[in-house]
Amino acid sequence: MDRPVPIQTVHLFGILNNLLIDLLKSLNEEDWNKPTISPLWTVKDIAAHLLDTNMRSIATANNYSGKPPENIQSYQDLVTYLNELNAVWVKAMDRISPQQLIDLLQSTGKPYEDYLTSLNPFDSANYAVSWAGEEHSENWFDIARQYTEKWHHQQQIRDAVNKPGIMNRELFYPCIDTFMRGLPHAYRNTPGKLGALVTITISTDAGGNWYLQKNTSGWKLIQQAPGKSADAAITITPDTAWKLFTKGIKPEIAIQQATIHGDKKLAQTMFSLVAVMA
């Protein structure tokens, strides 16, 4: 993709937030304290983190960004800073009740969505999608990245309390399609002959097919399958995919759960894709 096709997600934030509010309202006291696939966070902690996303974006809409980070010299410095920022917020939210969290998520959901809607999709975003290897990103990609955050954190809660609801084509596909935009960066150091093709299939109606091909400037996503057999073909389930790309399961576990044909070494790089700041 010389110019990536934008992923449309703005219209989904309201739907996802309404489903989140309904989910949280259905939880009992025990549910709020259940551990999640995120090692350090309970269900309540993740709900608090989702509120933080809303609040920070609304602050940006009000032209306020807080104190700028200091001594950010590398990607790892940025990850460390964000982890500390998240941890401080979650710790502070321990002193408020689940009902307060629900009320705050409900009241901030629409202003957050309105702010995203107000942005020109093709203007430069405040933050680049670093895990995709970008130093500058357009707003549509940063908004899609935010959508993946909202989707996968809600799915972490749903997994913890065993309640389905968002693993469907409408809500899952834009998330996984955004994750896949990180594939060229993940493969940047992977050798391959000119024209080499890797196909990735996420099974079920919620998934789809993605094609990664080596050209003279590196690995690129292409929109349609070329008229040749794949050098490496990988098939994984939606559940394995989202957990793998958000560090919910280790790559070796995902490989065991996958079906791989062709060059296994070439296929293996896909399992190193991490589509979160970690």
Secondary structure per residue as TSV (DSSP state, phi and psi in degrees):
chain	resnum	aa	ss	phi	psi
A	1	M	-	360.0	103.0
A	2	D	-	-62.4	-43.8
A	3	R	S	-123.8	109.4
A	4	P	-	-57.9	141.2
A	5	V	-	-71.9	123.8
A	6	P	-	-60.1	144.4
A	7	I	-	-97.6	122.7
A	8	Q	-	-86.5	115.8
A	9	T	-	-131.6	-16.3
A	10	V	G	-53.6	-41.0
A	11	H	G	-68.9	-10.6
A	12	L	G	-95.0	-14.9
A	13	F	H	-62.9	-42.3
A	14	G	H	-64.1	-40.9
A	15	I	H	-62.0	-47.3
A	16	L	H	-64.3	-39.6
A	17	N	H	-67.1	-40.5
A	18	N	H	-62.3	-39.7
A	19	L	H	-66.4	-36.4
A	20	L	H	-63.9	-46.2
A	21	I	H	-61.1	-44.7
A	22	D	H	-61.1	-41.5
A	23	L	H	-61.8	-50.5
A	24	L	H	-64.6	-35.1
A	25	K	H	-66.3	-22.5
A	26	S	T	-86.4	-8.0
A	27	L	-	-80.7	146.7
A	28	N	-	-97.6	177.6
A	29	E	H	-59.4	-38.5
A	30	E	H	-65.6	-39.3
A	31	D	H	-59.0	-41.3
A	32	W	H	-62.4	-26.6
A	33	N	T	-98.4	4.9
A	34	K	-	-71.1	143.0
A	35	P	B	-70.1	156.1
A	36	T	-	-120.7	178.5
A	37	I	S	-67.0	-18.8
A	38	S	S	-80.2	113.4
A	39	P	T	-53.3	-37.4
A	40	L	T	-97.5	-4.0
A	41	W	-	-118.7	137.8
A	42	T	B	-87.2	178.4
A	43	V	H	-56.8	-45.7
A	44	K	H	-63.1	-39.0
A	45	D	H	-60.8	-42.6
A	46	I	H	-67.6	-39.9
A	47	A	H	-59.5	-40.6
A	48	A	H	-64.1	-40.7
A	49	H	H	-63.5	-39.3
A	50	L	H	-63.5	-35.5
A	51	L	H	-65.3	-40.6
A	52	D	H	-56.3	-42.1
A	53	T	H	-58.5	-45.8
A	54	N	H	-60.0	-49.3
A	55	M	H	-63.8	-41.9
A	56	R	H	-65.4	-40.1
A	57	S	H	-68.9	-38.7
A	58	I	H	-64.3	-38.7
A	59	A	H	-60.3	-41.8
A	60	T	H	-61.6	-40.5
A	61	A	H	-61.9	-27.4
A	62	N	T	-92.9	16.6
A	63	N	T	60.6	38.3
A	64	Y	-	-130.4	131.0
A	65	S	-	-126.8	1.3
A	66	G	-	74.6	-171.9
A	67	K	S	-70.8	133.7
A	68	P	-	-69.6	150.5
A	69	P	-	-66.7	152.2
A	70	E	S	-112.1	151.1
A	71	N	-	57.5	41.9
A	72	I	-	-92.0	99.6
A	73	Q	-	-109.6	-9.6
A	74	S	S	-154.1	170.4
A	75	Y	H	-59.5	-41.1
A	76	Q	H	-66.2	-35.3
A	77	D	H	-60.5	-42.2
A	78	L	H	-64.8	-43.6
A	79	V	H	-61.2	-44.3
A	80	T	H	-60.7	-44.1
A	81	Y	H	-60.3	-47.4
A	82	L	H	-65.3	-39.5
A	83	N	H	-61.5	-41.7
A	84	E	H	-67.2	-40.4
A	85	L	H	-60.5	-46.2
A	86	N	H	-64.4	-42.1
A	87	A	H	-65.2	-39.9
A	88	V	H	-62.6	-43.7
A	89	W	H	-64.1	-48.7
A	90	V	H	-61.2	-39.9
A	91	K	H	-63.2	-42.6
A	92	A	H	-65.2	-35.7
A	93	M	H	-72.3	-9.0
A	94	D	T	-61.6	-23.3
A	95	R	T	-87.7	-2.7
A	96	I	S	-108.6	157.3
A	97	S	-	-82.5	160.0
A	98	P	H	-55.4	-39.5
A	99	Q	H	-64.6	-38.0
A	100	Q	H	-62.8	-40.5
A	101	L	H	-60.4	-44.4
A	102	I	H	-60.8	-46.5
A	103	D	H	-60.8	-42.1
A	104	L	H	-69.9	-39.9
A	105	L	H	-63.1	-38.2
A	106	Q	H	-68.8	-41.3
A	107	S	H	-77.3	-24.7
A	108	T	H	-96.5	-11.7
A	109	G	H	-60.4	-46.9
A	110	K	H	-69.7	-46.6
A	111	P	H	-58.8	-37.5
A	112	Y	H	-62.0	-47.4
A	113	E	H	-63.4	-41.5
A	114	D	H	-60.8	-39.2
A	115	Y	H	-63.1	-45.9
A	116	L	H	-62.3	-39.8
A	117	T	H	-64.7	-30.7
A	118	S	H	-72.7	-16.5
A	119	L	S	-79.4	140.2
A	120	N	-	-71.9	120.7
A	121	P	T	-56.9	-26.8
A	122	F	T	-103.3	2.4
A	123	D	S	-74.2	163.6
A	124	S	B	-71.6	131.8
A	125	A	-	-76.8	156.1
A	126	N	S	-64.1	-31.4
A	127	Y	S	-130.2	135.2
A	128	A	-	-79.5	153.0
A	129	V	-	-83.8	87.8
A	130	S	G	-65.8	-36.0
A	131	W	G	-67.4	-14.8
A	132	A	G	-95.3	6.6
A	133	G	T	82.0	12.8
A	134	E	-	-91.6	139.3
A	135	E	S	-94.5	-22.9
A	136	H	S	-139.6	134.9
A	137	S	-	-128.2	151.6
A	138	E	B	-80.5	157.3
A	139	N	H	-55.5	-38.9
A	140	W	H	-59.7	-35.4
A	141	F	H	-74.9	-40.4
A	142	D	H	-65.5	-37.5
A	143	I	H	-65.0	-42.1
A	144	A	H	-62.8	-38.1
A	145	R	H	-61.0	-43.7
A	146	Q	H	-62.4	-36.8
A	147	Y	H	-61.2	-41.6
A	148	T	H	-62.8	-34.6
A	149	E	H	-64.4	-47.8
A	150	K	H	-62.6	-40.9
A	151	W	H	-68.5	-50.7
A	152	H	H	-73.5	-30.0
A	153	H	H	-70.5	-38.9
A	154	Q	H	-64.1	-38.6
A	155	Q	H	-65.9	-33.2
A	156	Q	H	-60.6	-41.4
A	157	I	H	-65.0	-45.5
A	158	R	H	-62.6	-38.7
A	159	D	H	-62.7	-42.5
A	160	A	H	-65.3	-35.0
A	161	V	H	-105.9	6.9
A	162	N	T	58.7	50.7
A	163	K	-	-128.0	115.7
A	164	P	-	-74.3	178.1
A	165	G	-	153.1	-25.9
A	166	I	S	-126.0	7.4
A	167	M	-	-90.0	63.3
A	168	N	S	-134.0	169.6
A	169	R	H	-58.0	-45.4
A	170	E	H	-59.8	-42.5
A	171	L	H	-100.1	-32.1
A	172	F	H	-80.7	-41.7
A	173	Y	H	-58.7	-45.3
A	174	P	H	-61.5	-32.0
A	175	C	H	-66.8	-50.8
A	176	I	H	-69.8	-32.7
A	177	D	H	-64.9	-37.4
A	178	T	H	-66.5	-45.2
A	179	F	H	-53.8	-42.7
A	180	M	H	-65.3	-20.1
A	181	R	T	-65.6	-12.0
A	182	G	T	-86.0	-3.1
A	183	L	H	-62.0	-46.2
A	184	P	H	-57.9	-38.1
A	185	H	H	-68.1	-40.2
A	186	A	H	-62.3	-33.0
A	187	Y	T	-93.4	5.8
A	188	R	T	-58.1	-29.4
A	189	N	T	-107.2	11.3
A	190	T	-	-91.5	120.8
A	191	P	-	-72.4	155.0
A	192	G	-	-174.4	151.7
A	193	K	-	-71.9	155.2
A	194	L	T	-57.6	127.1
A	195	G	T	91.4	-3.6
A	196	A	-	-56.5	141.5
A	197	L	E	-126.6	130.7
A	198	V	E	-117.7	127.6
A	199	T	E	-113.0	137.9
A	200	I	E	-122.0	126.2
A	201	T	E	-116.9	124.9
A	202	I	E	-99.1	117.6
A	203	S	-	-71.7	172.1
A	204	T	S	74.3	170.9
A	205	D	T	-65.2	-20.0
A	206	A	T	-77.2	-18.0
A	207	G	-	-97.6	-146.2
A	208	G	E	171.1	-163.5
A	209	N	E	-124.1	140.1
A	210	W	E	-129.6	145.9
A	211	Y	E	-126.8	124.8
A	212	L	E	-119.1	124.3
A	213	Q	E	-129.4	143.6
A	214	K	E	-86.1	123.0
A	215	N	E	-123.0	-168.2
A	216	T	T	-66.8	-21.6
A	217	S	T	-104.2	3.7
A	218	G	E	128.6	-162.7
A	219	W	E	-85.8	133.8
A	220	K	E	-134.6	143.4
A	221	L	E	-75.8	135.5
A	222	I	E	-118.6	152.5
A	223	Q	S	-81.1	-27.4
A	224	Q	S	-129.9	150.8
A	225	A	-	-67.4	129.1
A	226	P	-	-73.1	168.5
A	227	G	S	-81.7	57.7
A	228	K	S	-151.8	160.4
A	229	S	-	-76.2	149.2
A	230	A	-	-71.8	141.3
A	231	D	S	-73.3	-29.6
A	232	A	E	-145.8	132.8
A	233	A	E	-128.7	129.0
A	234	I	E	-124.5	134.6
A	235	T	E	-127.0	126.9
A	236	I	E	-136.8	161.4
A	237	T	-	-81.6	159.9
A	238	P	H	-57.0	-39.8
A	239	D	H	-64.6	-43.2
A	240	T	H	-65.2	-39.4
A	241	A	H	-63.0	-52.8
A	242	W	H	-67.6	-34.9
A	243	K	H	-69.5	-39.0
A	244	L	H	-62.4	-49.7
A	245	F	H	-74.9	-11.7
A	246	T	T	-112.9	18.6
A	247	K	T	63.6	28.6
A	248	G	S	-81.4	-23.8
A	249	I	S	-137.1	156.5
A	250	K	-	-77.4	149.6
A	251	P	H	-53.5	-38.9
A	252	E	H	-65.0	-30.9
A	253	I	H	-70.8	-44.3
A	254	A	H	-62.2	-38.5
A	255	I	H	-61.7	-40.5
A	256	Q	H	-63.6	-30.1
A	257	Q	H	-89.7	-5.6
A	258	A	S	-95.9	162.6
A	259	T	E	-109.4	124.0
A	260	I	E	-125.3	130.7
A	261	H	E	-123.0	147.0
A	262	G	E	87.5	-143.7
A	263	D	-	-72.3	101.3
A	264	K	H	-66.5	-32.8
A	265	K	H	-66.0	-40.5
A	266	L	H	-67.3	-37.1
A	267	A	H	-68.9	-31.6
A	268	Q	H	-61.7	-30.1
A	269	T	G	-59.0	-35.0
A	270	M	G	-56.3	-32.4
A	271	F	G	-76.7	-1.0
A	272	S	G	-96.4	-4.0
A	273	L	-	-66.5	124.0
A	274	V	-	-120.7	116.8
A	275	A	-	-106.1	35.3
A	276	V	S	-138.6	162.9
A	277	M	-	-79.3	96.2
A	278	A	-	-154.3	360.0
